[in-house]
């Protein structure tokens, strides 16, 4: 998963799906991603504020359901 700046299209961070332990969209504009210790910045929770957080959450959930 790549997160990029919407204006400049510069990549901010790349999160391999295999390092994502869980993710949620409890607030309307916030996507929370819990990553494992092998993530380049260490383990923890990353919160992204975005007007399309729910859409990103749904895309991630759909993608991961289709994986074997």
PEGI-V918520 format. One record per residue. N is the residue number from 1. PHI is phi in whole degrees, 0 to 359 (* if undefined). PSI is psi as a letter, one per 40 degrees, with the letter a starting at -180 (* if undefined). D_LAST is the distance of its C-alpha to the last C-alpha in Angstrom with 1 decimal. Layout:
N_PHI_PSI_D_LAST, N_PHI_PSI_D_LAST
//
This chain:
1_*_h_17.7, 2_249_h_21.3, 3_250_h_24.2, 4_229_i_27.3, 5_292_h_30.8, 6_294_d_31.3, 7_278_d_34.7, 8_269_e_34.6, 9_64_e_31.0, 10_278_h_31.1, 11_292_h_27.9, 12_266_d_28.4, 13_204_i_25.4, 14_240_h_21.9, 15_239_h_19.3, 16_298_h_16.2, 17_302_d_13.2, 18_293_e_12.6, 19_265_e_16.2, 20_277_h_15.9, 21_275_d_16.5, 22_200_i_17.2, 23_211_i_18.7, 24_211_i_21.2, 25_222_g_23.6, 26_285_d_26.5, 27_260_i_29.2, 28_304_d_29.4, 29_248_e_29.6, 30_231_h_27.8, 31_251_h_24.2, 32_254_h_23.7, 33_234_h_21.1, 34_264_h_21.1, 35_248_i_20.4, 36_279_i_20.5, 37_291_e_23.5, 38_276_e_22.1, 39_297_i_22.3, 40_304_d_25.3, 41_254_e_27.5, 42_92_i_26.5, 43_281_i_24.9, 44_152_a_25.7, 45_249_h_25.3, 46_248_h_25.6, 47_251_h_27.1, 48_248_h_27.2, 49_264_h_29.8, 50_203_i_29.2, 51_293_e_30.3, 52_248_f_26.8, 53_302_d_25.0, 54_295_d_23.8, 55_295_d_22.5, 56_298_d_20.6, 57_303_d_19.2, 58_297_d_18.0, 59_295_d_16.4, 60_298_d_14.5, 61_298_d_13.4, 62_297_d_12.4, 63_298_d_10.5, 64_290_d_8.5, 65_293_d_8.0, 66_280_e_6.5, 67_289_i_3.8, 68_292_*_0.0
//
